[in-house]
Amino acid sequence: MATAAGNGAGEKAAGEKAAEDAAGDERPPAVLLLEPREGVPPVVVDAAELERVIAAFAAGTGPVAVDAERASGYRYGQRAYLIQLRRAGAGTALIDPIACPDLTGLDAALADTEMVLHAANQDLPCLAEVGLVPKRLFDTELAGRLLGYPRVGLGSMVENVLGFLLEKGHSAADWSTRPLPEDWLRYAALDVELLVELRDALEAELRDAGKLEWALEEFEAILTTPPKPPRPDPWRRTSGIHRVRNRRALATVREVWEARDKIARERDLSPGRVLQDAAIVELALNPPKTPAELQSLPTMRGRGARRHQSAWLRAVSRARAVPDRQLPEANLPGDGPPPAHRWADRDPEAAKRLTAARAVVAALADEHSMPSENLIQPDFVRRLAWTPPEEPSASAIGAALRGLGARRWQVELTAQPIARAFLRLDFPAP
């Protein structure tokens, strides 16, 4: 198999890439990867095989590529159903975390090793569930964002940076299937086949673009930022809930959502496979009293919805019986500013600050060839504009941004320009 070493795209800065793309890319066509270099390894399913993998990876060299496959849309929760690793000197390993749910031994063997993931925030929680917790991280998706790549999916990055095509036909498969088909395993192994090579090329690009330290700060933040606490009312995220206008109907959404969640958890099914969100909203808007009324609703004609119809009717009945004083409020009080579209009426000066800050951030993001949301989180900008420091100096703005969680490099780039924009609002030029 051809290797990715020496690919010229890995040495181009973001501005050079943009210029080349505008002029027309004349690189040779990408090479389709059909097979891992050492073939598809057997899936690790017992302690003895796992010990051999641990020994091999402990003896390997360099970073470890890591990926995980979940069964989103099929199973309850986000647990991993396959974990893929690759390291120089060790090759590729495919581990079944259902058969081998404790990977703390592997974690200990790799304690000082950088782990390379693509879109790390998606996989880190399910890896932590089995005891695999990176201490050092390189996120190839985030690196691509900082470098201004327009498409940062793994397939696009491998193609544009290394010149290889990855087949992505099984990304939405039910990875809880056992045994896993051979072509799925081949796809999974190929996902880590070139991940370290991609990491090396992107590190070179980051260094050439003067962004490597920024990336390292971002990677460290991923590892050290605590997870967000659970939402107090997760049922409020039901798709289409904006159509539900009164508190009694909201109580129905809550009761049906909680009944669905209980059934989904007990049956280890994705909640949407038990009852779709659209059906929950319809039950709230047209609450049935009898099985016949329930079955007449368009969204309740599927087998999954009818299988638990007695549970839905009981949930609707419970909502009907909730005392008025216990009905859910239409809107929960938030801990941040109101929606931006209301600012002009509620606080015109804050609206002006937000417009000015957003313009500054957009210009800086364009200058540094990255998305605005990676330059500084939009929520930080909103909070800063809504509640600015008494003295909008660069140091005060920087302190406020650091208090919100902005990284050092973000503060260094944005604090002074935002402060100048705020000062122009307070003291416009004559």
C-alpha positions as CSV (number, residue, x, y, z in Angstrom):
1,M,0.0,0.0,0.0
2,A,1.2,3.5,-0.8
3,T,1.9,5.6,2.3
4,A,0.9,9.2,3.1
5,A,4.4,10.3,4.0
6,G,5.7,13.4,2.3
7,N,2.4,14.6,1.0
8,G,2.8,18.3,0.1
9,A,-0.6,19.4,1.4
10,G,0.6,18.8,4.9
11,E,3.1,21.7,4.5
12,K,0.7,24.4,3.2
13,A,-0.6,27.2,5.4
14,A,-4.3,27.9,5.3
15,G,-3.9,31.0,3.2
16,E,-1.9,29.0,0.6
17,K,-4.6,26.3,0.5
18,A,-7.3,28.9,-0.1
19,A,-5.3,30.5,-3.0
20,E,-4.7,27.1,-4.5
21,D,-8.3,26.1,-4.3
22,A,-9.3,29.4,-5.9
23,A,-6.9,28.8,-8.8
24,G,-8.0,25.2,-9.3
25,D,-6.5,22.1,-7.6
26,E,-4.4,20.1,-9.9
27,R,-3.3,17.4,-7.4
28,P,-3.5,13.8,-8.7
29,P,-6.8,12.0,-7.9
30,A,-7.2,10.5,-4.4
31,V,-6.4,6.8,-4.0
32,L,-9.2,4.7,-2.6
33,L,-8.1,2.7,0.5
34,L,-9.6,-0.8,0.2
35,E,-7.7,-2.8,2.8
36,P,-5.7,-2.1,6.0
37,R,-1.9,-2.6,5.6
38,E,-1.8,-5.7,7.8
39,G,-5.4,-6.8,6.9
40,V,-8.4,-6.8,9.2
41,P,-7.3,-8.0,12.7
42,P,-9.6,-10.4,14.7
43,V,-11.8,-8.7,17.2
44,V,-10.5,-8.9,20.8
45,V,-13.2,-10.6,22.9
46,D,-11.4,-12.1,25.9
47,A,-8.9,-11.3,28.6
48,A,-6.0,-13.2,27.1
49,E,-6.3,-11.5,23.7
50,L,-6.6,-8.1,25.5
51,E,-3.4,-8.8,27.4
52,R,-1.6,-9.4,24.1
53,V,-2.9,-6.2,22.7
54,I,-1.8,-4.3,25.8
55,A,1.7,-5.7,25.6
56,A,1.9,-4.9,21.9
57,F,0.7,-1.3,22.3
58,A,3.0,-0.7,25.3
59,A,5.9,-1.8,23.2
60,G,4.9,0.4,20.2
61,T,6.1,3.9,19.5
62,G,4.6,7.3,18.9
63,P,1.0,8.5,19.2
64,V,-1.9,6.1,19.3
65,A,-4.8,6.5,16.9
66,V,-8.2,5.9,18.6
67,D,-11.7,5.7,17.4
68,A,-15.0,4.3,18.7
69,E,-18.2,3.1,17.0
70,R,-21.5,3.6,18.8
71,A,-25.1,2.5,17.9
72,S,-26.7,6.0,17.9
73,G,-30.2,5.8,16.7
74,Y,-30.4,2.1,17.7
75,R,-29.5,1.7,21.3
76,Y,-30.1,3.7,24.5
77,G,-27.2,6.0,25.4
78,Q,-23.9,6.5,23.7
79,R,-21.8,3.5,24.8
80,A,-19.1,2.2,22.5
81,Y,-19.6,-1.1,20.7
82,L,-16.2,-1.3,19.0
83,I,-13.0,0.5,19.8
84,Q,-10.2,0.8,17.2
85,L,-6.6,1.6,18.0
86,R,-3.4,1.8,15.9
87,R,0.2,2.5,16.8
88,A,3.5,2.2,15.0
89,G,5.1,-1.1,16.0
90,A,1.8,-2.6,17.2
91,G,-0.5,-2.4,14.2
92,T,-4.2,-2.1,14.5
93,A,-6.4,-3.6,17.2
94,L,-10.2,-3.9,17.2
95,I,-11.6,-4.4,20.7
96,D,-15.2,-5.4,21.6
97,P,-15.9,-3.3,24.8
98,I,-19.0,-5.3,25.5
99,A,-17.0,-8.5,25.9
100,C,-14.0,-6.5,27.4
101,P,-15.6,-3.7,29.4
102,D,-12.5,-2.8,31.4
103,L,-9.7,-1.2,29.5
104,T,-7.9,0.3,32.5
105,G,-4.9,-1.9,31.9
106,L,-4.6,-0.5,28.4
107,D,-5.0,3.0,29.8
108,A,-2.2,2.4,32.2
109,A,0.1,1.0,29.5
110,L,-0.6,4.2,27.4
111,A,-0.6,6.7,30.3
112,D,2.2,8.9,28.8
113,T,1.1,8.4,25.2
114,E,-0.6,11.0,23.1
115,M,-3.9,9.7,21.7
116,V,-5.1,11.0,18.3
117,L,-8.9,11.2,17.8
118,H,-11.1,12.9,15.2
119,A,-13.8,15.0,16.9
120,A,-12.7,13.9,20.3
121,N,-15.7,15.2,22.2
122,Q,-17.9,12.7,20.5
123,D,-15.8,9.7,21.6
124,L,-14.2,10.7,24.9
125,P,-17.3,9.9,27.1
126,C,-17.8,6.4,25.8
127,L,-14.1,5.7,26.1
128,A,-14.1,6.9,29.7
129,E,-16.9,4.4,30.4
130,V,-14.5,1.6,29.7
131,G,-11.5,3.2,31.5
132,L,-9.7,4.7,28.5
133,V,-8.9,8.3,29.4
134,P,-6.3,10.2,27.3
135,K,-3.8,12.3,29.2
136,R,-2.5,13.9,26.0
137,L,-4.6,14.6,23.0
138,F,-4.5,15.6,19.3
139,D,-7.9,16.2,17.7
140,T,-7.6,16.1,13.9
141,E,-11.0,17.6,13.4
142,L,-10.3,20.6,15.6
143,A,-6.9,21.1,13.9
144,G,-8.7,21.2,10.6
145,R,-11.1,23.9,11.9
146,L,-8.2,26.0,13.2
147,L,-6.5,25.7,9.8
148,G,-9.7,26.8,7.9
149,Y,-10.5,23.6,6.1
150,P,-14.0,24.0,4.7
151,R,-14.9,20.3,5.3
152,V,-13.5,18.6,8.4
153,G,-15.1,15.2,8.4
154,L,-12.5,12.4,8.6
155,G,-13.0,11.3,5.1
156,S,-12.6,14.9,3.7
157,M,-9.5,15.5,5.8
158,V,-7.8,12.3,4.8
159,E,-8.6,13.0,1.1
160,N,-7.6,16.7,1.1
161,V,-4.5,16.4,3.3
162,L,-3.1,12.9,2.5
163,G,-4.7,12.2,-0.9
164,F,-6.6,9.0,0.1
165,L,-10.3,8.1,0.0
166,L,-12.0,6.4,2.9
167,E,-15.2,4.5,2.3
168,K,-17.8,5.9,4.7
169,G,-20.7,3.5,4.0
170,H,-21.1,2.1,7.5
171,S,-20.9,5.3,9.7
172,A,-24.6,5.0,10.6
173,A,-24.6,1.2,11.1
174,D,-26.0,-0.6,14.2
175,W,-22.6,-1.4,15.8
176,S,-24.3,-3.4,18.5
177,T,-24.8,-6.1,15.9
178,R,-23.1,-9.4,16.8
179,P,-21.1,-10.8,15.1
180,L,-20.0,-7.7,13.3
181,P,-19.8,-8.2,9.5
182,E,-16.3,-8.4,7.9
183,D,-16.9,-5.3,5.7
184,W,-17.9,-3.3,8.8
185,L,-14.7,-4.4,10.6
186,R,-12.6,-3.4,7.5
187,Y,-14.3,0.0,7.5
188,A,-13.5,0.4,11.2
189,A,-9.9,-0.5,10.8
190,L,-9.4,1.9,8.0
191,D,-10.8,4.7,10.2
192,V,-7.5,4.6,12.2
193,E,-5.2,3.4,9.4
194,L,-4.0,6.9,8.5
195,L,-5.0,8.9,11.6
196,V,-1.5,9.3,12.9
197,E,-0.2,10.3,9.4
198,L,-3.0,12.9,9.3
199,R,-2.0,14.1,12.7
200,D,1.6,14.6,11.7
201,A,0.6,16.5,8.5
202,L,-1.7,18.8,10.4
203,E,0.8,19.5,13.1
204,A,3.2,20.7,10.4
205,E,0.5,22.9,8.9
206,L,-0.3,24.3,12.4
207,R,3.3,25.1,13.0
208,D,3.8,26.8,9.6
209,A,0.6,28.8,10.2
210,G,1.7,29.9,13.7
211,K,-1.3,28.1,15.2
212,L,0.3,25.1,16.9
213,E,0.2,26.6,20.4
214,W,-3.4,27.6,19.9
215,A,-4.2,24.0,19.0
216,L,-2.4,22.6,22.0
217,E,-4.4,25.0,24.3
218,E,-7.6,23.7,22.7
219,F,-6.6,20.1,23.1
220,E,-5.8,20.6,26.7
221,A,-9.1,22.4,27.3
222,I,-10.9,19.4,25.9
223,L,-9.3,17.1,28.4
224,T,-9.6,19.4,31.4
225,T,-13.0,21.1,31.0
226,P,-15.5,19.3,33.2
227,P,-18.6,17.9,31.4
228,K,-21.7,20.0,31.4
229,P,-24.2,19.0,34.2
230,P,-27.4,17.2,33.0
231,R,-30.2,19.5,31.9
232,P,-32.8,19.9,34.6
233,D,-35.7,19.3,32.1
234,P,-34.3,17.2,29.3
235,W,-37.9,16.7,27.9
236,R,-37.9,20.3,26.8
237,R,-35.5,19.3,24.0
238,T,-38.3,17.4,22.3
239,S,-38.3,18.3,18.6
240,G,-41.3,20.4,17.7
241,I,-42.1,21.4,21.3
242,H,-42.3,25.1,20.1
243,R,-45.8,24.1,18.8
244,V,-47.0,23.4,22.4
245,R,-48.4,26.6,23.7
246,N,-50.0,25.9,27.1
247,R,-48.7,24.5,30.4
248,R,-51.1,21.5,30.5
249,A,-49.9,20.4,27.1
250,L,-46.3,20.8,28.3
251,A,-47.1,18.5,31.2
252,T,-48.3,16.0,28.6
253,V,-44.9,16.3,26.8
254,R,-43.1,15.8,30.1
255,E,-45.1,12.7,31.1
256,V,-45.0,11.0,27.7
257,W,-41.3,11.8,27.3
258,E,-40.5,10.3,30.7
259,A,-42.6,7.2,30.0
260,R,-40.8,6.8,26.7
261,D,-37.4,7.2,28.3
262,K,-38.1,4.5,30.9
263,I,-39.2,2.1,28.2
264,A,-36.2,2.9,26.0
265,R,-33.7,2.5,28.9
266,E,-35.3,-0.9,30.0
267,R,-35.3,-2.2,26.4
268,D,-31.9,-0.7,25.5
269,L,-33.4,1.1,22.5
270,S,-32.9,4.6,21.1
271,P,-35.9,6.6,22.4
272,G,-36.8,7.5,18.9
273,R,-37.3,3.8,18.0
274,V,-39.9,3.6,20.9
275,L,-41.8,6.7,20.0
276,Q,-40.9,9.6,17.8
277,D,-40.8,13.2,19.0
278,A,-43.5,14.1,16.6
279,A,-45.8,11.6,18.3
280,I,-45.1,13.1,21.7
281,V,-46.0,16.6,20.4
282,E,-49.2,15.3,18.8
283,L,-50.3,13.6,22.0
284,A,-49.8,16.9,23.8
285,L,-51.8,18.9,21.2
286,N,-54.6,16.3,20.8
287,P,-54.6,14.3,24.1
288,P,-56.5,11.0,23.6
289,K,-58.7,9.4,26.3
290,T,-59.3,6.0,24.7
291,P,-57.2,3.6,22.6
292,A,-59.4,4.3,19.6
293,E,-58.6,8.0,19.9
294,L,-54.9,7.3,20.3
295,Q,-54.8,5.0,17.3
296,S,-56.5,7.6,15.1
297,L,-53.6,10.0,15.5
298,P,-51.4,9.9,12.3
299,T,-48.2,9.6,14.3
300,M,-49.4,6.7,16.3
301,R,-49.9,4.2,13.5
302,G,-46.5,2.6,13.7
303,R,-45.8,-0.7,15.4
304,G,-43.5,0.8,18.0
305,A,-46.1,3.5,19.0
306,R,-48.9,1.0,19.3
307,R,-46.9,-1.6,21.2
308,H,-46.9,0.7,24.3
309,Q,-50.2,2.5,23.8
310,S,-51.3,1.8,27.3
311,A,-48.2,3.6,28.6
312,W,-48.9,6.6,26.5
313,L,-52.6,6.7,27.7
314,R,-51.5,6.5,31.3
315,A,-49.0,9.3,30.7
316,V,-51.6,11.5,29.2
317,S,-53.9,10.8,32.1
318,R,-51.3,11.7,34.6
319,A,-50.7,15.0,32.8
320,R,-54.4,15.7,32.9
321,A,-54.4,15.2,36.7
322,V,-51.5,17.5,37.5
323,P,-52.7,20.3,39.8
324,D,-52.4,23.7,38.1
325,R,-49.8,24.9,40.5
326,Q,-47.5,22.0,39.6
327,L,-47.7,22.5,35.8
328,P,-44.4,23.2,34.2
329,E,-43.6,26.8,33.3
330,A,-43.6,27.7,29.7
331,N,-40.0,28.9,29.9
332,L,-37.3,28.1,32.4
333,P,-35.3,31.0,33.6
334,G,-31.8,30.9,32.0
335,D,-28.5,31.7,33.5
336,G,-27.5,33.8,30.5
337,P,-28.8,36.7,28.5
338,P,-32.1,36.6,26.6
339,P,-32.3,35.6,22.9
340,A,-30.4,38.1,20.8
341,H,-33.5,39.0,18.7
342,R,-35.0,40.6,21.8
343,W,-32.1,42.8,22.7
344,A,-33.1,45.8,20.6
345,D,-36.2,46.3,22.7
346,R,-34.9,45.2,26.1
347,D,-31.5,46.9,26.0
348,P,-30.6,48.8,22.8
349,E,-27.1,49.6,24.0
350,A,-26.4,45.9,24.6
351,A,-27.7,45.2,21.1
352,K,-25.2,47.7,19.7
353,R,-22.3,46.1,21.7
354,L,-23.3,42.6,20.4
355,T,-23.4,43.8,16.8
356,A,-20.0,45.5,17.2
357,A,-18.4,42.5,18.9
358,R,-19.7,40.1,16.3
359,A,-18.3,42.3,13.5
360,V,-14.9,42.3,15.2
361,V,-14.9,38.5,15.7
362,A,-16.0,37.9,12.1
363,A,-13.2,40.0,10.8
364,L,-10.6,38.4,13.0
365,A,-11.8,34.9,12.1
366,D,-11.6,35.8,8.4
367,E,-8.1,37.2,8.9
368,H,-6.9,34.0,10.6
369,S,-8.8,31.6,8.3
370,M,-11.0,29.8,10.8
371,P,-14.7,29.7,11.8
372,S,-15.8,32.5,14.2
373,E,-17.0,29.9,16.7
374,N,-13.5,28.5,17.0
375,L,-11.9,31.9,17.4
376,I,-14.2,32.6,20.4
377,Q,-17.4,30.9,21.5
378,P,-20.5,32.8,20.5
379,D,-22.0,32.4,24.0
380,F,-19.0,34.2,25.4
381,V,-19.6,37.1,23.0
382,R,-23.3,37.3,24.0
383,R,-22.6,37.3,27.7
384,L,-19.8,39.9,27.3
385,A,-22.0,42.2,25.3
386,W,-25.0,41.8,27.7
387,T,-22.9,42.4,30.9
388,P,-19.7,44.2,30.0
389,P,-17.1,45.3,32.5
390,E,-17.7,48.7,34.0
391,E,-14.5,49.9,32.3
392,P,-14.3,48.3,28.8
393,S,-10.6,48.3,28.7
394,A,-8.6,45.5,27.0
395,S,-7.5,44.1,30.3
396,A,-11.0,44.1,31.7
397,I,-12.5,42.5,28.6
398,G,-9.7,39.9,28.7
399,A,-10.4,39.1,32.4
400,A,-14.1,38.8,31.6
401,L,-13.4,36.4,28.7
402,R,-11.0,34.3,30.8
403,G,-13.7,34.1,33.5
404,L,-16.1,32.7,30.9
405,G,-13.6,30.1,29.9
406,A,-11.8,31.6,26.9
407,R,-8.3,30.2,26.2
408,R,-5.3,32.4,26.5
409,W,-4.8,32.6,22.7
410,Q,-8.4,33.6,22.2
411,V,-8.1,36.4,24.7
412,E,-4.9,37.6,23.2
413,L,-6.5,37.9,19.7
414,T,-9.9,39.3,20.7
415,A,-9.8,41.3,23.9
416,Q,-8.2,44.5,22.6
417,P,-10.2,44.7,19.3
418,I,-13.5,44.1,21.2
419,A,-12.5,46.8,23.8
420,R,-11.8,49.3,21.0
421,A,-15.2,48.5,19.5
422,F,-17.0,49.0,22.8
423,L,-15.1,52.3,23.5
424,R,-16.1,53.6,20.0
425,L,-19.7,53.1,21.0
426,D,-19.3,54.9,24.3
427,F,-17.1,57.7,22.8
428,P,-17.9,58.0,19.1
429,A,-15.6,60.0,16.9
430,P,-16.7,63.6,16.5
